[in-house]
Amino acid sequence: MKVLNVLKVDQPIGEFYIGAIDSRDLLDIATVDIREFSEGNPGEIDGIQRELSPSRLNLLKEYVNLDYATFPTSVILAIDERCVNVEKIDGCQGLFTLGINGYDGDDENPPIPLSETAFVIDGQHRLAGLLARNHEKGPFEVNVSIFVGADIADQAEIFSRANLAQTKVNKSLMYDLLDYAKEKSPYKVAHDIVVALNNDAFEEGGDRKEGPFYHRIKRLGKRTPGVSGETLAQATVVNGLLRHLPKNQEKERSKSILGFGGRKEPRESWKNRIFVDYYRDEDFVSILLIVSNYFEAVRDKWPGAWDSHEQGMILSRTTGYNALIRFLRDAYLYIVDAPRVVKKSEFSEIFSRIDILDRDLNSENYLPGSSGSGLLYRQLLEKGLKGISDR
């Protein structure tokens, strides 16, 4: 038997119980019913759950062993009333003990083993990920919402509401919340650089100078009222920088929280991730200067296309940016033998070889998405570096 203390909740669909259970105990009793065609009858579909996503599952298996891992939202369970014993806790309003047993069966009903008592309505990926948890790190409790005696129609309703009613969180908002993070991580570093690029304006010799990204980035993924020219989502720019920072970003964040003690891991080569040494040395100014100098050279090469607000021009939008930030590594490696800040003039020398005109940088020639971005990248590589292959 598994026993947990629970709080009863009354809602229009009925009552349910919320509590916490050790993930190992939950895995002992949980079962999932994947929605699929009935065997031998393609006209019937059974089950309510989605198939497990291998890519999502692999990420969760790694995540559950990080030292800041959390699943703050409930795993939703349905348990047959024959497998549950609920008793009120004296003197505690609304609190109960909930015991979960198997069911021995009778003449008309088959038995229900303890391992199949808790049907997972929502949270199957989290549970599957927890199979990979190293419990020597300590317990991982899961908060659960338990519906006792919910039939298949109620289970389907609960599942659909738990998923369809959700609003996907804007990635730019998630990155912007990194302002509050204290520990170093690739996400945090990329975010801080993007904010600096977006605010890059200064006085020089009595003249006002504006960096290539000044007021060009949509913070929180939407345009700032009263500001024109914001053509790039914050998440797009952050993701582009992350390709040049340490690869395993979640582990990097964990290292920053816990320190770098213990077994020392080999450093990534800066030739694979050009900003990795600057990141390790916490020299974030050099990263900012390289990115700024590079895109200054881009703006000097194609001023009309970069500053254009015209519909269909792609250079300072997602298609162009993704190609350019990818090409940054190739241009950087072409110039340097060891990590250093590359001047705008050095990048400009590469761009001077490229015979693409401002007016050609449009969505007719470079279709929106990865195909247009890939085409522009290949042309930059071929024309700017004289056929040197992608390293």
C-alpha positions as CSV (number, residue, x, y, z in Angstrom):
1,M,0.0,0.0,0.0
2,K,1.0,3.6,-0.7
3,V,-0.2,6.2,1.8
4,L,-0.1,9.9,1.4
5,N,-1.7,12.9,3.1
6,V,-4.0,14.9,0.8
7,L,-6.2,17.9,0.6
8,K,-9.7,17.6,-0.8
9,V,-10.7,20.1,-3.6
10,D,-14.2,20.6,-4.8
11,Q,-14.7,21.9,-8.4
12,P,-17.6,21.7,-10.9
13,I,-16.4,18.5,-12.4
14,G,-16.3,16.9,-9.0
15,E,-13.9,16.4,-6.1
16,F,-10.3,15.4,-6.2
17,Y,-7.3,15.2,-3.9
18,I,-3.9,16.9,-4.1
19,G,-0.8,15.7,-2.3
20,A,2.9,14.8,-2.7
21,I,4.4,11.4,-3.4
22,D,7.9,10.1,-3.8
23,S,8.5,9.7,-7.5
24,R,9.7,6.1,-7.0
25,D,6.4,5.2,-5.3
26,L,4.5,6.9,-8.1
27,L,6.4,5.0,-10.7
28,D,5.5,1.8,-8.9
29,I,1.8,2.4,-9.3
30,A,1.4,4.4,-12.5
31,T,0.2,3.3,-15.9
32,V,-0.4,5.1,-19.2
33,D,-3.0,4.5,-21.9
34,I,-1.6,5.7,-25.2
35,R,-4.3,6.7,-27.7
36,E,-4.0,4.6,-30.8
37,F,-6.0,2.5,-33.2
38,S,-7.5,-0.6,-31.7
39,E,-5.7,-3.8,-32.7
40,G,-7.4,-5.3,-35.8
41,N,-9.9,-2.5,-36.1
42,P,-8.7,0.7,-37.8
43,G,-12.1,2.3,-37.3
44,E,-11.8,2.4,-33.5
45,I,-9.4,4.5,-31.5
46,D,-8.7,3.8,-27.8
47,G,-6.8,5.6,-25.0
48,I,-6.4,9.3,-24.3
49,Q,-2.6,9.9,-24.0
50,R,-0.2,11.1,-26.7
51,E,2.8,8.9,-27.7
52,L,6.0,9.7,-25.9
53,S,8.2,12.1,-27.7
54,P,11.7,10.7,-27.8
55,S,13.4,14.1,-28.1
56,R,11.4,15.5,-25.2
57,L,12.0,12.4,-23.1
58,N,15.8,12.6,-23.7
59,L,15.9,16.2,-22.4
60,L,13.8,15.3,-19.3
61,K,16.1,12.3,-18.5
62,E,19.0,14.7,-18.3
63,Y,17.0,17.4,-16.6
64,V,15.8,15.3,-13.7
65,N,19.4,14.8,-12.5
66,L,20.3,18.5,-12.5
67,D,20.5,20.0,-9.1
68,Y,17.9,22.6,-9.7
69,A,15.4,20.3,-11.4
70,T,11.7,20.9,-10.6
71,F,8.3,19.8,-11.8
72,P,6.1,22.4,-10.0
73,T,2.8,21.5,-11.7
74,S,0.7,18.5,-10.8
75,V,0.8,15.1,-12.4
76,I,-2.9,14.2,-12.8
77,L,-4.0,10.7,-11.9
78,A,-7.2,8.7,-12.1
79,I,-7.6,5.8,-9.6
80,D,-10.3,3.2,-9.5
81,E,-12.4,3.7,-6.3
82,R,-11.9,0.0,-5.5
83,C,-8.2,0.7,-5.1
84,V,-8.5,3.7,-2.8
85,N,-9.2,4.1,0.9
86,V,-9.8,7.7,2.0
87,E,-10.0,8.6,5.7
88,K,-10.4,12.1,7.3
89,I,-7.6,13.3,9.6
90,D,-9.2,14.3,12.9
91,G,-8.8,17.9,13.7
92,C,-7.5,18.9,10.3
93,Q,-10.2,20.5,8.1
94,G,-10.1,19.3,4.6
95,L,-7.1,16.9,5.2
96,F,-7.3,13.2,4.6
97,T,-5.1,10.1,4.3
98,L,-5.4,8.4,1.0
99,G,-4.2,4.7,0.8
100,I,-3.7,3.1,-2.6
101,N,-4.0,-0.7,-2.8
102,G,-4.4,-3.2,-5.6
103,Y,-7.8,-4.8,-6.1
104,D,-8.1,-8.6,-5.7
105,G,-11.0,-8.9,-8.1
106,D,-14.2,-10.9,-7.8
107,D,-16.4,-13.2,-9.9
108,E,-17.3,-10.4,-12.4
109,N,-14.2,-8.1,-12.3
110,P,-10.6,-8.9,-12.9
111,P,-8.0,-8.0,-10.3
112,I,-6.0,-4.7,-10.5
113,P,-2.4,-5.1,-9.5
114,L,-0.8,-2.3,-7.5
115,S,1.4,-1.5,-10.4
116,E,-1.6,-0.5,-12.5
117,T,-3.8,1.4,-10.0
118,A,-2.9,5.0,-10.9
119,F,-3.8,5.9,-14.5
120,V,-1.8,9.0,-15.7
121,I,-4.1,11.5,-17.2
122,D,-1.4,14.2,-17.6
123,G,2.3,14.1,-16.9
124,Q,3.5,11.0,-18.7
125,H,6.7,12.6,-20.1
126,R,7.7,13.8,-16.6
127,L,7.2,10.4,-15.1
128,A,9.0,8.6,-17.9
129,G,11.9,11.1,-17.4
130,L,12.0,10.3,-13.7
131,L,12.8,6.7,-14.5
132,A,16.3,8.0,-15.2
133,R,16.6,9.9,-11.9
134,N,19.7,9.0,-9.8
135,H,18.1,8.8,-6.4
136,E,21.5,8.9,-4.6
137,K,21.1,12.6,-5.2
138,G,18.1,12.6,-2.9
139,P,14.3,12.2,-3.1
140,F,12.3,13.7,-5.9
141,E,8.7,14.2,-4.7
142,V,6.0,14.8,-7.2
143,N,2.8,16.8,-6.5
144,V,-0.2,14.9,-7.7
145,S,-3.9,15.6,-8.4
146,I,-5.9,12.4,-7.8
147,F,-9.4,11.9,-9.3
148,V,-11.0,8.9,-7.6
149,G,-13.5,6.9,-9.8
150,A,-13.3,9.2,-12.9
151,D,-14.6,7.4,-15.9
152,I,-13.0,7.5,-19.3
153,A,-15.1,10.5,-20.5
154,D,-14.1,12.5,-17.4
155,Q,-10.4,11.5,-17.9
156,A,-10.5,12.7,-21.5
157,E,-12.1,16.0,-20.5
158,I,-9.5,16.6,-17.8
159,F,-6.7,15.7,-20.2
160,S,-8.0,18.0,-23.0
161,R,-8.5,20.9,-20.6
162,A,-5.0,20.5,-19.0
163,N,-3.5,20.7,-22.5
164,L,-5.7,22.7,-24.8
165,A,-6.3,25.5,-22.2
166,Q,-2.6,26.2,-21.8
167,T,-1.0,29.2,-23.5
168,K,2.5,28.6,-24.7
169,V,5.0,30.8,-23.0
170,N,6.7,33.3,-25.3
171,K,10.4,32.3,-25.5
172,S,11.5,36.0,-25.5
173,L,9.7,36.4,-22.2
174,M,11.5,33.4,-20.7
175,Y,14.8,34.7,-21.8
176,D,14.0,38.2,-20.5
177,L,13.2,36.8,-17.1
178,L,16.9,35.8,-16.9
179,D,17.5,39.4,-15.8
180,Y,16.6,38.0,-12.3
181,A,19.1,35.1,-12.5
182,K,22.2,35.6,-10.4
183,E,24.2,32.6,-11.6
184,K,26.2,32.6,-14.9
185,S,24.8,30.5,-17.7
186,P,25.0,30.6,-21.5
187,Y,21.3,31.7,-21.4
188,K,22.0,34.5,-19.0
189,V,25.2,35.7,-20.9
190,A,23.4,35.6,-24.2
191,H,20.5,37.6,-22.7
192,D,22.7,40.2,-21.2
193,I,24.6,40.7,-24.5
194,V,21.3,41.0,-26.4
195,V,20.1,43.7,-24.0
196,A,23.4,45.6,-24.4
197,L,23.2,45.4,-28.2
198,N,19.6,46.7,-28.1
199,N,20.7,49.7,-25.9
200,D,23.9,50.4,-27.8
201,A,24.0,54.2,-28.4
202,F,26.6,56.7,-27.4
203,E,28.1,60.1,-28.0
204,E,31.4,60.3,-29.9
205,G,33.0,63.7,-30.9
206,G,29.7,65.5,-30.5
207,D,27.9,63.0,-32.7
208,R,25.4,60.4,-31.6
209,K,26.4,56.8,-32.7
210,E,24.0,53.9,-32.7
211,G,25.0,50.3,-32.8
212,P,23.7,47.9,-35.4
213,F,21.1,46.5,-33.1
214,Y,20.0,49.7,-31.4
215,H,16.2,49.5,-30.8
216,R,16.0,46.7,-33.4
217,I,15.2,43.8,-31.0
218,K,11.6,43.1,-29.8
219,R,11.9,42.6,-26.1
220,L,9.4,40.0,-24.8
221,G,8.8,39.1,-28.5
222,K,6.6,42.1,-29.3
223,R,7.2,45.6,-30.5
224,T,7.8,48.4,-28.0
225,P,5.0,51.1,-28.3
226,G,6.3,54.1,-30.1
227,V,9.5,52.4,-31.3
228,S,9.8,51.6,-35.0
229,G,12.4,49.3,-36.6
230,E,12.2,46.4,-34.2
231,T,12.6,43.6,-36.7
232,L,14.1,40.8,-34.6
233,A,12.5,38.8,-31.7
234,Q,14.7,38.7,-28.6
235,A,14.5,34.9,-28.6
236,T,15.9,34.8,-32.2
237,V,18.9,36.8,-31.3
238,V,19.6,34.9,-28.1
239,N,19.3,31.5,-29.9
240,G,21.8,32.7,-32.5
241,L,24.4,33.6,-29.8
242,L,23.8,30.3,-28.0
243,R,25.2,28.4,-31.0
244,H,28.6,30.0,-30.2
245,L,28.5,29.5,-26.4
246,P,29.1,26.2,-24.5
247,K,27.0,23.4,-26.0
248,N,25.2,21.8,-23.0
249,Q,23.6,24.9,-21.6
250,E,21.5,23.2,-18.9
251,K,24.6,21.6,-17.4
252,E,26.5,24.9,-17.6
253,R,23.8,26.5,-15.5
254,S,24.0,23.7,-13.0
255,K,27.8,24.2,-12.7
256,S,27.3,27.9,-12.1
257,I,24.9,27.2,-9.2
258,L,27.1,24.5,-7.6
259,G,30.6,25.6,-8.5
260,F,33.2,23.7,-10.5
261,G,34.5,21.4,-7.9
262,G,34.9,17.7,-8.4
263,R,35.9,15.9,-11.6
264,K,37.2,18.3,-14.2
265,E,35.6,18.1,-17.6
266,P,37.6,18.7,-20.8
267,R,37.1,22.2,-22.2
268,E,35.2,22.5,-25.5
269,S,37.4,23.7,-28.4
270,W,36.9,27.4,-29.2
271,K,37.0,26.4,-32.9
272,N,33.7,24.6,-32.5
273,R,32.1,27.2,-30.2
274,I,34.0,30.4,-30.8
275,F,32.9,32.2,-27.6
276,V,33.6,29.3,-25.2
277,D,36.9,30.6,-23.9
278,Y,35.5,34.1,-23.3
279,Y,32.6,32.5,-21.4
280,R,34.9,30.4,-19.2
281,D,37.0,33.4,-18.5
282,E,33.9,35.6,-17.9
283,D,35.1,38.0,-20.6
284,F,31.7,38.9,-21.8
285,V,32.8,42.3,-23.1
286,S,34.9,40.6,-25.8
287,I,31.9,38.6,-27.0
288,L,29.9,41.9,-27.2
289,L,32.6,43.6,-29.1
290,I,33.0,40.8,-31.6
291,V,29.3,40.6,-32.3
292,S,28.9,44.4,-32.5
293,N,32.0,44.7,-34.9
294,Y,30.7,41.9,-37.1
295,F,27.2,43.4,-37.5
296,E,28.7,46.9,-37.9
297,A,30.5,45.5,-40.9
298,V,27.3,43.9,-42.2
299,R,25.5,47.3,-41.9
300,D,28.3,49.0,-43.7
301,K,28.2,46.5,-46.5
302,W,24.4,46.6,-47.0
303,P,23.1,49.8,-45.3
304,G,20.0,49.9,-47.4
305,A,19.0,46.3,-46.7
306,W,20.0,46.4,-43.0
307,D,18.0,49.6,-42.2
308,S,15.1,48.9,-44.5
309,H,11.6,48.8,-42.9
310,E,10.2,47.6,-46.3
311,Q,8.1,44.5,-46.3
312,G,10.0,41.6,-47.8
313,M,13.5,42.7,-47.0
314,I,15.2,40.0,-45.0
315,L,18.7,41.0,-43.9
316,S,17.8,42.4,-40.4
317,R,15.0,39.9,-39.9
318,T,15.0,36.3,-38.9
319,T,16.1,34.9,-42.2
320,G,19.0,37.2,-42.6
321,Y,20.1,37.1,-39.0
322,N,20.1,33.3,-38.8
323,A,22.4,33.2,-41.9
324,L,24.7,35.9,-40.6
325,I,25.1,34.6,-37.0
326,R,25.9,31.2,-38.5
327,F,28.5,32.7,-40.9
328,L,30.1,34.6,-37.9
329,R,31.9,31.5,-36.9
330,D,33.4,30.9,-40.4
331,A,34.5,34.5,-40.8
332,Y,36.0,34.5,-37.3
333,L,38.0,31.3,-37.8
334,Y,39.1,32.6,-41.2
335,I,40.7,35.7,-39.6
336,V,42.1,34.4,-36.3
337,D,44.6,31.8,-35.2
338,A,43.7,32.2,-31.5
339,P,40.7,33.8,-29.7
340,R,40.8,37.6,-29.9
341,V,38.5,40.6,-30.6
342,V,38.2,41.0,-34.4
343,K,38.0,44.6,-35.7
344,K,35.1,45.7,-37.9
345,S,37.6,46.4,-40.7
346,E,38.7,42.8,-40.7
347,F,35.2,41.5,-41.1
348,S,34.6,44.2,-43.7
349,E,37.4,42.8,-45.8
350,I,35.5,39.5,-46.0
351,F,32.2,41.2,-46.9
352,S,33.9,43.3,-49.6
353,R,34.3,40.1,-51.7
354,I,30.6,39.4,-51.7
355,D,28.8,40.7,-54.8
356,I,25.2,40.4,-53.4
357,L,23.3,43.7,-53.8
358,D,21.1,45.3,-51.2
359,R,18.0,45.0,-53.4
360,D,18.6,41.3,-53.8
361,L,18.2,40.6,-50.1
362,N,14.5,40.0,-50.3
363,S,12.0,37.2,-49.5
364,E,11.6,36.4,-53.2
365,N,15.3,35.4,-53.4
366,Y,15.5,34.1,-49.9
367,L,12.3,32.3,-48.8
368,P,11.3,32.7,-45.1
369,G,12.5,30.0,-42.9
370,S,15.5,27.6,-43.0
371,S,15.6,27.2,-46.7
372,G,16.2,31.0,-47.4
373,S,18.5,31.3,-44.4
374,G,20.5,28.3,-45.6
375,L,20.8,29.6,-49.1
376,L,22.1,33.0,-47.9
377,Y,24.6,31.3,-45.6
378,R,26.0,29.1,-48.4
379,Q,26.4,32.2,-50.6
380,L,28.2,34.1,-47.9
381,L,30.5,31.1,-47.3
382,E,31.2,30.6,-51.0
383,K,31.7,34.3,-52.0
384,G,33.2,35.7,-48.8
385,L,35.7,32.9,-48.0
386,K,36.4,31.9,-51.6
387,G,34.9,28.4,-51.5
388,I,36.4,27.4,-48.1
389,S,34.1,24.5,-46.9
390,D,32.2,24.7,-43.7
391,R,34.4,23.6,-40.9
